[in-house]
Every structure is written in C-alpha cells, then in structure tokens.
Amino acid sequence: MGTSALVAPLLQIASLLDRITTRNMHLAALAFRVGLPVAVFAAVILAPNPDGLTDQGQRALAVMAAAVVLWATETLHIAVTGMVGIVVLVLVGAVDDVGVALYGFSQPVTYFLVGILTLGLAVHRSGLAERLAVYLIRLAGGSPRKLYAQMLVSFAALTFALPSASTRGAIMVHVYEQVLEHWKVEKSAPLNKAVMMAMGSLNRLGSTALLAGGITPVVASALIADFGLIDDFSWTRWFMLMAVPFYLILIIGGAAVYLLYRSGFTFPEGVGAVELKAGPIQSKEIRAGLIAVGTALLWFTDFAHGLPPVVPALIAMTVILLPGIGLLSWREFEQNIGWTNFFVIASSLSLANALIVSGAAAWFADTLVGSVEGFRNHPMLILLAMSGAAAAVRVVMPNISGYLAFIIPVAMSTGAALGLNPVVCGLAVVVVGDSVVFYPAGATASVFIFQRAELRGLEVVRVGLIMTVIAVGVLFIAVLPYWNLVGEGLTP
C-alpha cells in the first residue's frame, strides 16, 4: 500500500474530528449564551424575597436582569429580546395587566424616534448627506484623524442647531457612512468602528449640556426642580452647570475611543486624497435641508410655542411623506425605517416602567439610603457610593427617562437626609448615568447607529465601562470644585 493511500484516510479522519470539535464548541457557546440569561432569571426569581420587595417587584427584577444579559450577549436579536421581556412580564405576573407591559408603545419618545429616523432617511435619500460627505472629505484633507476630530467638535457645535442627539445621529450617520465608503473603509475596519462607536456613545454628551438638548435635560431639570429647593432651571443656569462636565467627558471619551481603535487612523499614502465633486444642488436636497432646518427651529424655540419634541418630529415626518412635496413614498418609508429601533425603545420603556410600578424601584431606593448611612460624616464617600449605584442602575435601565425618574429622587432624598446639597446629588447622577451606553439597546440615539456597524456587544460594554470611569473621575476631580465656584457646593 502506497503512502498516499495511508495518508488520505488519516486526513479524512482529522477533518471529521475537526468538524466535530468545531460543532461541539459552537453548541457549548450556544448553550452558555442561552443558559446564562435563564440562570440569571432563575437566580433572581427563586432567591429569598428581601424585606420590602414585593413579589411583583422581584419578578420584574428577574425579567429585567435576564433582558440585560440577552441585550449584552446578543443571544437573540435585540428587538426580539425586548418583546420576549414584555411577554415574560405578563406570564410571570410581574405586572397586573398587559396594558402596563405595553406602556412603552404609548410613550411619545417612541414616536419621536420614528419621526427623526424618517428625517434622517429623507436627508440621505435626497442626496444632501452625500453632498455634506463631500464637503467633509475636502475639509478633512484625506486625514481620518481630522475627520474624527471634526466629528467630536460637531457633537457640541451642532447641538445649538439640532439639539436632539437622536436627530443628529440619524442625519449624520449617513454622512459619515458616505465618507467612509468613498475612502473604501470596510464596516469591520477599526476606523469605521471608532466613528460609529463615537457617534453611538459620545454624541449624546453634546445634547445634555443644553436645557433644550432633548429628553435627558428636560426630564432631569424638571425632576430636580420638583424637589422644591429651586425654581425651574433657566437655559443659562443649566448650561453653566452642565457644559463643563459634559464637554470634558466628550473630549476625554473621544480620546479614549481613538486610542482603542488607533490602528485604523493610518491610511496607505494617497488613499484618502481623493478629489470629489458635489455636482449641482438638486431641488430635493433643498427641500430636505429646509425640512431639517425648520424642524430644528421648532425644537430650538420650544420655550416660545410649548410644543413637545415629538410634535415637530411628526410634523417633519408628515411633510416628508406627503405626495408631491414630500421626499419619500410610503413604501420607501416602511421598507427602510428600521423598525427594530421602534420595538427596542418601546420594550425598554416598558421594562423600566415595570420596575417602578411593581415597587422594585422603591425597594432599591430604601436599600440605597440605608447602605450609605455610615458615611454621614464623609460626603465624598457618600457621593461616590451614589455614583456607583447610579452606574449599576443605568445597566439595568436602558431607557434614560426611566433611569432619571428612578435615580434622581433617590439621590436627592439620600443627600438631603445625610446633609448634602440635594441639587448636586441630582446633577451628579445625571452626569454619571447619561455619559454611558453599556449595550446597543441602551439609548435611543445609539440603537440605530450600532446596528449599522459591526460592533459586538462586548465592545460596547468595554467602552461603557471606560466612560463610567471617565465620568466619575471628571465629576470628582473637576466638576465638584467647579460647581462649588458657581454656587452649588456638595455641602450646604
């Protein structure tokens, strides 16, 4: 028997063993990814019921914990995870009726999201995004570093014209995609990941510095004012207090993302130096620009007309879909709007609301107050404990409105009981919580951006942890002394 006759069967056996090993590894990984959320759910729901926590609250905590694990590991599609969470809320009795479980589908922010996504799609389809991309490429001069720096600056600068981070993200993601396509950058490349990670994780920071910057400042300022120690925040007062922390975190966070993906910021010579021509402007681009500017003006002048943010967004959506003067047909809208975003935001709102309605949020508040009683004479340690608790709550509350409604009253009540300035405590948990995104389903402005990039859940978690450290560090090193200078010291 020749050598080849002996080798062939051995190679076949080796190939078969390799396939079996690979399959077993895949099965083991799948079992872990499925088993982990089930184990977390079982551990929470079967644990002894803590004092003060209702049965419904414990069930709601179990569902939220499992959903967080599923969102972080992406075992299921993120929209499917949200829907599974709603179904399980009803099945295990965490809510009294299905109407409570479907709470998120009745909230304005869900439809606000659809409106701004429609606006972004119209800007893209009109060709206006590509025109802006050409200008950006020219301005960057073939340098990805300049492009990245310009993007970070735009997060703050464009806030004055487009206050909502979701709006900016929905529009600008198309612009930067066009830039990267012209540069022939693959979606899996470090540069694309850096750009999309910054847009998903850092863009929101520019908005919270302005009182009219979207959901976070509006909800947070109202909750802090409702505590009764101050009148409603003025635009100037909010900006004076929040511009320093959020702009500092934006700069430092931008540098951190750059360092994580720095290998993608060096092109072979001549790759980025491509001459692009924008061509004559089209009427549909003008219409898209007018709709975008008009909508931004309505948002920016809400102090005068009092319209909630969802109304200008829906006005823009309606105009865009009107036959004759609009920019999209209904078929284009329903096929390209990205309904994943709608279901993710609505379901995350529902899960957060279940924690509040079931009493789980109130139980957590009582637990937090008791846990920091021993630090009464150490205000910095109290605030550090609050910051850590706030970061933990942000992990389990992907919706920022739910997070703020839960943690701000807790932090301010705890601060007041222990001799701290409640306003500083409330502002501090806003800084910590709104500076981070822990997983793709973690924020309205991030869902549709992370979807467009090949960013794994663990990459988002890594940046979220880094941003938490940055936010807490900036808070204690720079922001507390600054707030003290402008009249809001940690201790009265």
N, C-alpha and C positions, 0 to 999 in steps of 0.2 A: 504493500500500500504506500503510495507516494505521500510526501509531506503535505501537499496541498489538500489531499483527501482527509488528512487528520486535522488540519487547521480549520477547514470550513465548518465542521460540526462544532468545534470549540468556539468559533466566532459567533455562531448562531446561539449557542448556549449563553455566552456572555451578553449578547444583545438581548436575549429573553430575560435574563436576570436583571439587566439594567432597566428594562421596561417595567418589570415587576417592582423593582425598588423605587423607581420614579412614581409609579402609580400609588404605591403604599405611602410614599411621602406626601403626595397630594391628598390622599384620603386622610392621613393623620392631620395635615394642616387644616383641611376642611372640618374634621371632627373638632379640632381645637377652636376654630373660629365660630362654629355653631354651638359647641358646648360651653364656651366661656360666657356668652350672654345668658344662656339658660341657667348656668351655675350661679351667676351673679343675681339673677332674678329670684332663684330658689333661696339663696342665702339670705336675701333681704326679707322676703315674704315669710320665710319659716323661722326667722330669728325671734327670740322673745320680744314681745311688744314693749318698747321703752315707756316709762311713765310719761304721760301727757300726749303720747302719739296715738291717734285713733286707728282703728283697723283700716279704715279707708285711707288714711294718710300713709300707713305702712305699705299698702298695696300700690298706691300712687308712686311712692318712692321706689318700689321694686320695678315698676314698669319704666320709670324714668331711667333708673340705673341700667336696665337691660338695653334701652334705646340708645343711651350714651355709648355703651360698648359696641353696639351694632354700627352706630354712626362712625365711631373711631376706627373700627376694623374694616368697615365697608364689606361685611359679610353679605349683606343684602344691598340692593340699590337704595340710596339714601331716601328716596320718596317712598319706597316700599317699607322701609324701617318706620317712617312716620305713620303710615297707615296701619301697620301692624301694632304700633303703640296705641293708637286710638281704639282699635278693636279689642286689644287686651285690657285696656282701661274699663271697657264695658263688661267684658267677660268675667273679670275677677272682682267686679263690684267696687272699683276704685272711685267711680262717680255714680251719682244717683240715676242719671238718665243719659241717653245718647246725645241729647242737646248740649249737655255740659262737655261731653267728649268731643263734640264738633265745634266747640267755642271758637277756635282759630279761623274757621271758614266764614265767620260772621264779622271778623275784625277788619277795619279799614286798611291796616297795613298790608294785608294780603292782596287787596285790590290795588293799593298804591304800587306794589311790586309789579303787578301785571301792567299797569299804566306806564311805568318807567321803562320796563322791558320793551314795550311796544315803541316807545320813543327812541330807544337805542337801536332797535331793529330798523326803524324808518330812517334814522341818520345813516346807518350802514347801507341800506338798500339804495338810498338816494345817490350815493357816491360821495357824500360830504365827508364821511370817515376816511375814505381813501385820499381825498384832497388834503385833509389835515395830516394824514400819514406822510404824504409827500413833503409837506412843509416841515414836519418834524425831522424827517430824514435829512433834509437840507440843513436845518438848524443844528442837528447833531454832528454834521460833517463826517459821517461814516464812523463815529465813535459810539460804541454801545455804552460806555461809561457816561458820556454826555447825555445820551438818551435817558439813561436811568436817573441821573441827577435831575434832569428837566422834569421827569415824571414825578419825582418826590416833591419838587417845588410846586408842580401843578396841583398836587393834592391839597395844598394850603391855599394857593392863589385862586384856583377855580371855585373854591368854596364860596367866595363872595358873589359869583355869578350862578353857580349850580350848588346850592347848599347841601343837597342830599348826596351822601356817598353812594347810595344805590344808583342815583341818576348819573353821576359822573362815571361810575363803573360801567353801567350799561352802555353808555355812549363811548367812553374812551377805550374799553376793551377791544372794540372793533378797530380803533385807530392803531393801537399797538400791535394787534394781530397783523394788520396790513404792513406795518413797518417790518416786523419780523419775517413775514412772508417775502417781502422784497429782498431782505437780507439772506433768504433761504435758511432760516433758523428752524430746525425741527422742533416739534412740540415737546419732545423729551430732552431737548438740549438745556444745559444749565441756565443760559441767558433767558430762554422762554420761561423757565421755572421761576427765575428771580423776578422777572417782570410781573408774572401772574401772581406770585406769592405776595409781592409788594402791593399790587392792586387789591388783592383779597384781604390782606392782613393790616396794611398801613393806610390805605386810602381813607378809611373811616375816621382816622385821627384828625384830619383837617376839618371835618364837619363839626365835631363836638366842641371845638374852640368857639364856635358861633352859636348864639342862642337860637337862631333860625336855621341851624345846620341839620335839622332832621329830627328823628324820633328821640334819640338819646338826650340832647339838651332840653328839648321841650318837656319830656316826661320827668327828667331829673330835676330841672329847675322848679317845676310845679310841685313835686313831692317834697323837696327841701323847703320851699316856701310854705307848704301846707303844715309844716311842723309848728308854725306860728311865731317863730323868732324874728323873721324878716318879712318885708313886703315882697311882692313879686320881683324877680330879677329883671333889671334893665338889660338891654343889649350890651351896653358898655360895661356894666358890672360883671356880667357873665364872661365877656371876652377878657377882661382884665384878670379874672381869676383862673380861667381855663386855657388861655392861649399859651402861657408859659409851659405848663405840664405837657400839653398835647403836642406842641411843636417840638419840644425837646425829645419826647418819646418818638416822634416821627423821624427826627434826624438820627437818633441813636439806633432805632429799629431799622431804618434804611441801611445804615452801615452794617448792621448785623446780617441782614439778608444778603447784602453784597458779598460779605466775607464767606457766607455759606455756599454761594454759587459763583465765586470769583473766577473759576476756571472758564466760565462762559463769556467773560468780558474781554477776551482777546481774540481778534479775528486774524486770519491769514491776511497778508498785505493785499490791499485792493478789494477785499470782499465787500466792505461797507461803502466804498467810494463809488456808488452808482448814481448816475445823473438821471433824475426822474422829472418828468414834466406833468404838470397838473392838468393841462388842457383847459379849454373854455368852460366856464361855470355853466351848469345846467339849471333850468327853472326848478326842477325837483330838489336840487341842492339848496336853492334859495328858500323854497317852501319849508324844507326840513330845518334849516337854520332859523327861520322866523318862528316856527312852532317851538323849537327848543328854547330860543331866547324869550319868547312870550311866556312859556311855562315857567322858566326860571324867574322872570319878573314877578309872576303871580306868587311864587314861593317866597321870594325875597321881600315882597310887600304885604305879607300876611298880616302884619301889625295894623295895616290900614283897612283891609277888607274882611279879615277874620276867617277866611276860608281855610279849612284844614288841608294838609298837604295832599290828601288823596283826591281832592276835587280838581285842582289843576292837572294832576296826572291823568285823571279820567277825561278831562276836557281835551287834553292833548291826544289821548288815545282815540277819542271820538272823532276829532278832526282828521287824524291820520287815516281813519277807516272810512271816512265819508267818500262816496263815489264822486269823481270829477275833480275835487280839490285835494283829496287825501293822497297818501303815498303807498298804501298797502291795500290789497284786496283781502276779503275775509279769509279766503283760502290760504294766502300767504301768512296771515296772522296766526291761524290755528295750527299750521304746519311748522312754524318756526319760532313760536313764542317761548318754548321751553317750559312746558307745564310742570316739569319736575320742581322748579322753584316754587310754584304756587302751592303744591302739596307739602313740600318740606317746611315752608314757613307756617302754613296753616296748622300742620300737625304739631310743630314745635310749640306754637302758641297754645294749642290745646293741652299738651303735656304739662307745660308750665302752669297753666291755669288750674289743672287738676291738683297740683301740689298745694296751691293756695286754697281752693275750695274744700279740699279734703282735710285741711288742718295741718298738713305736713310742714308748710311754711311757718305757721305759728309755733309749732313744736321746735323747729330749728331756731327760731328767734329766742325762745325761752332758754334753750340749751346754750346758745352763744352768750347771753347775758350772764348766766351762771358760771360759765367757763372762764371768764376774764375778771371775776370779782376779786381774785387775789392780786391782781395787778393795779389795784386802785391808786397806789402811790407812784406808779410808773407809766405815765401817759404814752410814752413812745412804744412801750411793750404792748399796751392796750391797742394802739393803732396798728401795730404790726400784726397782732392776733386778728384784728378785724380785716386787715388786708389779706391775710392767709385764708380766712373764712370766705371773704368775697371771691377770691380766686377759685376756691372749691365750689362755691355756689354757681359761679359762671360756667364751670364744667358741666354741671347738671342742668343748667337753664340756658339752652341755646338762644332763646329769644331775649333780646336786650330789654324789652319792656317788662317782661316777667321778672327778669333779674333785678331791674331797678325798683319795681314795685315791691319786691320781696326784701331786698337787702338795705335800701335806704332807710326805711322806718326802723329796721332792726339796728343799724349802725348808729343812727341819731339817738334812738332811745337808750342804747347801751352807753353812748358817750355822755348823754345828759345825766344818766344815773351814776356815772363814775367820775363826774366833774370835768369832762372835756367839752370843747366847743362843738355842739351838735352839727353846725354848718360844715366845719372842717371834716368831721367824720363822714357826713353825707357826700361831700365833694371827693373825699379820698376813695371811697368805694366806687364812685363813678370813674375815677382815673384808672383804678386797678381793673375793673370789670370791662370797661369799654376799650381798653388797649389791646385786648387779646381775642384771638379766634383759635379755638382748640381743635376743631374738626370742620370739614367742608360744610356741614349743615349748621354751623354755629352763628351765622349772621346773614341778614337779608342781603347786604351788599356783597357777600362773599360767595353765596351758593352758586350763582350762575358763572362766576369767574373761575372758581376752582373746577367747575365742570368742564371748562374749555381747555384746561391744561392737564397734562399728565402728571398731576401731583398726587402722591399717595397720602392716605390719611395720616400715616406716621410722620410724614414730612410736615404736615400742617400742625400736628401735635408738637413736634420739636420746636417749630417757630413760636407756637403759642407759649410754651414753657419759657423760651428765651425772652419773649416780650413781657411775660409776667415778672421775671427778674428785673428787666429794664424798667418797667413801670413802677415797681416797688422801690427800686434804687433811686429813680428820679424823684419820686414822691418824698422820700426821707432826706435825700441829700440836697435837693434844690428847691422843691416846691414848698415844703413846710416853712423854711426860712422866708421864702418869697411871700407866701400868704400872710405870714406874721407882719411883714413890712407894709402890706396893703390893708392891714386891719383885721385879719382873720387868723388869730393865733390858735394853737392847738388847745391851750388852756385859757379860759376867760380871764 
